[in-house]
Amino acid sequence: MKGIFVVPKFDDATFYSHLWNERMREQIGDRMEKELLLIEDAIRAKDEEALLRDPTAMHVHYDHGSEDAIYGNDLVPVIDLDNVSLLKGRTAYNMNCLSAKTLGKAAYKEGCLAYWGSITEVSFTSDAEEKFGEALNYGLLMVVEGKTWLEALQLARDKMTEIVDELVSQGNGLAAMLLREDRDALHCWGPGIETPTEECPVSRTIVSLFGYKTLQKLRIMRMKVKQHLSMS
Amino acid sequence: MNDKKCEQQIIDAAKKYLNGHPPEWKLFKGKKEYTADQILVALEKDPNFREWFVNNILTLSTELFIRGKK
């Protein structure tokens, strides 16, 4: 098993995500071959090059994300809807905000074998960062140990529940509250997990006629029009 | 108890809870980060943050109640 690790570090939040990724790589040890794109190397051009060079390596990303993109050290997306097809035929583990919502769905539709991530913003507190790191790393550790992605998802949720209880018993209700939300936002698009279908009949028609990318572009356009109208 | 009163009780409890947190303590939520003092301000002035915070406390409390935890 090989992984391409894309791990920027440029603000306080990414200081922690970088630290968590470092701890995870130590825990994984030589059970996984690693290509590291860290800090200034964690940029789109280098990531695309690495992905093209190795079409089956897992893509691992720890940094900021949004519904339709995950970002590099220069705040430019390393993966978005324009190059999401690079995830075809490989798995993707994401410790970033929101990307499982739209990008994950698009990746899965493009042939990504499993896309792990969050459908909301990831939250944590500095005093319990070690526990959050442990919780958010757990899914990948389970996959490395040989669990399926579906099994890893359930095990990660169980682990997070265990840590929520631990934080409550330590009197850290605020951290417990955030980890509960992080747990419920975990999602994995993959085998054994329900194939996504659009609820809205108009969206379903657009997808069947023009493809998922077109639907996402229309949604982004609609969002920009709404923002423009609300500002004027 | 009505919703407003319940919300206010949660916010008052949060204020007591956050009182005394060191200045270097932070809550990260996506790209945003808050010190304890900034959370108190957001609870007063930002209705979206308040709603998120109150809902999260209620959701965790409900889960712990159902799972039989204190």
Interface residues (C-beta under 8 A of the other chain):
Chain A: D12 A13 Y16 H64 C97 L98 E121 V122 S123 F124 T125 S126 D127 V164 D165 V168 G173 L174 A176 M177 L178 R180 E181
Chain B: Y17 L18 E24 W25 K26 L27 F28 K29 G30 K31 E33 N56 I57 T59 L60 E63 L64 K69 K70
